[in-house]
Amino acid sequence: MKAELKRGQHISLQTDRVILVPGPEEEQRVVQRIYEMFVNEGRPEREIAEILNAKGHLTDLDRPWTRATVHQVLTNEKYVGNNVFNKVSFKLKQRRVVNLRDMWIRADGAYQAIVDEAMFLRAREIVDARSRLFG
């Protein structure tokens, strides 16, 4: 290993490779707690954000939690070890287009999971059911 990349840093040579690893244990515990509160306790994202902020937890960008940042954690497959891309497409000087889920490109098991897949899938079911209800 050459060095650990910090936020915003990039590899220097085209031949360099990046190995993705889970973040600090405290951050992993916060992510796992978010899933527990959402799936097992039935708490909405806004309430989870309020709980995390009250306990002094900050996001990876050192910002307070919001409903949106909690929602991003609950819907991002990286927490089960999957690398997913092609979620959004755009051409120069045109608007970004959100691609349908079946157009996404997925590498399952690309790195170590920190959330159980069954827990992630249950969270997705809850999010999807709610979006159909309110959509």
N, C-alpha and C positions, 0 to 999 in steps of 0.2 A: 504494500500500500504506500503510495506516495504521500498523500495527505488527506485530511478530512476537509471536504468543501463546506464552507459557511454559506448561509443564505445569500443568494445573489451571485455567488461565485460560479464559474464555469470551468470545464476542463480546458487545458491549454493546447493540447495536441489532438488531432483527429484520431490518433491511435490510442489515446487514453480511454479507459473504461471507468464507469461509475458503478459501484456496488451499493445498492440501497439497503439500509439496515433500519430497524426500529429506532425511534427516538429515545430520549431519556426515560427511565422507568417511571418517574413521576408523571410524565406526559402520557405514557401508555396507560397508567392507572386511571387518569382522568378520562381518557377515551373509553376505557372499559366501563367506567362508572356512568358515562353518558348513555351507553347502550343499556345498562342495567336499569337506570331510571326510566328510560323511554319504553323498553320492552317489558320489563318485569313489574315496574311500579306504575306504568301508564301515565307518566308525567309528560306534558307537552314541552316542546322545545324552549319556549319562552321561560317557563318555570325552571327548567334545567339550567338555562343561562343565568337566571337570578341566583340559583343555589351555588353554582360555580363561582360567580362574582362575589357572593357573600363570604365564601371560603377563601377568597383572595387568589383564585386560579386565573391565569391569563392565557390567551390563545398563544400559538406558536409565534405570532407577530407581536407579542407583549401588549395585546389589547384586551379590553373586557369582552366577555362572551355576549353574543346576541342570539336571537332566535335563528337568524340566518347561519351563523357560524356553527351552531349546534346541528342544524339541519344538514350542513355540508359534511360534518363528521358522520352523521347517520346514513348518508347516501353515497359516500366515497368508498369504492371497492378496495382502495389501497389498504384499508384496515383488515381485510381478509387475505391480503397478499396478492391481489390482482392488479396488474397494470393495465389501465384502460385508456385508450386514446381515440381520436376521431369523433369525440362527442360534439364538436363544433367545427363547422367548415366556413371558409370565407375566401372570396377572391378579391384581388386588389381593387380598392375603391368601391367595394360593395359591402352590404351589411353581413354580419355574422349570422349563420343559420345553425340552429340547434338540430343536430341529427337525431333520428329515431334510434332507440336502443339497439335495434337489430343491425344498424350500420356501424356501431362501435367496434373497434378492434380491441380484442382482449387477450392478454397473456395471463392465464390463470396460474397461481402459485409462483409468480415472478419473484416474490420475496416473502420473508417470514410474516405470518399473520399475527396480529395482536388481539383480534376479535374472532370468536368462534363463528364459523360460517352459518350455523343454524340461527344464532342470535342476529347476525347481519340480515339474513333472509327474512326473519320475523319482523325486523325493523322496516325493511323494504315493503313488506306486505302492509304494515300499518300506514306507512307514508303513502303508498299507492292507493289504498282504500280511502284515505282521507282526501287525496287529490281528486278522486272520482266523485266523492261526496260533495266537495266544494267547487269542483270544476265545471 
